[in-house]
């Protein structure tokens, strides 16, 4: 089950990476996966690799939904030392 999930995640992240490159995003664009708390893994990766910018999508949840589901973007925003670009997901 874990291998199937990892394969699905890798395929998805590589698809997004390829879309960005196809839209003319220049510079290094890599796809990585990690197990653990999403916010912690993003912050740790950015610090280990001296990342210049963290770009993330946010669902813009508020109230009870934010309390129940948490906000990875908010946790990264408060913990990261790199600049962060947040883009709201279109519903």
C-alpha positions in Angstrom: 0.0 0.0 0.0 2.8 2.4 0.9 4.6 1.7 -2.4 1.3 2.4 -4.4 0.9 5.7 -2.5 4.5 6.7 -3.1 4.1 5.9 -6.8 0.9 8.0 -7.0 2.6 10.9 -5.2 5.6 10.8 -7.4 3.5 10.7 -10.6 1.4 13.7 -9.4 4.4 15.8 -8.3 6.2 15.1 -11.6 3.1 16.1 -13.5 2.9 19.5 -11.7 6.7 20.0 -12.2 6.3 19.3 -15.9 3.3 21.7 -16.1 5.4 24.5 -14.5 8.3 23.9 -16.9 5.8 23.9 -19.8 4.6 27.3 -18.7 8.0 28.8 -18.9 9.0 28.6 -15.3 12.8 28.9 -15.4 15.4 27.8 -12.9 15.7 24.6 -11.1 12.5 22.7 -10.5 12.7 19.4 -8.6 10.1 17.0 -7.4 10.7 15.4 -4.0 8.6 13.3 -1.7 9.0 12.6 2.1 7.1 10.9 4.8 6.1 12.8 7.9 4.4 16.1 8.8 4.0 18.0 5.5 4.8 21.4 7.1 7.9 20.1 9.0 9.2 18.2 5.9 8.8 21.3 3.7 10.6 23.6 6.1 13.3 21.0 6.8 13.9 20.4 3.1 14.0 24.2 2.4 16.6 24.7 5.1 18.8 21.7 4.1 18.9 22.7 0.4 19.1 26.5 0.9 15.8 27.0 -1.1 15.3 30.6 -2.4 11.5 30.5 -2.5 8.8 28.1 -1.3 5.7 28.2 -3.6 2.6 26.6 -2.2 -1.1 26.4 -3.0 -3.6 27.2 -0.2 -7.2 26.1 0.0 -8.0 29.2 2.1 -9.8 27.3 4.8 -11.0 29.2 7.8 -13.0 28.6 11.0 -13.8 25.0 12.0 -12.4 23.5 8.8 -9.0 25.1 9.5 -9.1 24.0 13.1 -10.0 20.4 12.1 -7.8 20.0 9.1 -5.0 22.4 10.1 -3.2 24.6 7.7 0.1 23.3 6.2 0.6 26.7 4.5 0.2 28.6 7.8 2.6 26.3 9.6 5.2 26.7 6.8 4.6 30.5 6.8 5.5 30.7 10.5 8.4 28.3 10.5 10.3 28.8 7.3 13.2 31.1 6.8 12.7 31.3 3.0 10.3 33.7 1.3 6.9 32.0 0.6 4.6 32.5 -2.3 1.0 31.4 -1.5 -1.5 30.9 -4.3 -5.2 30.3 -3.5 -6.6 27.1 -5.1 -9.4 27.9 -7.5 -12.6 26.1 -6.5 
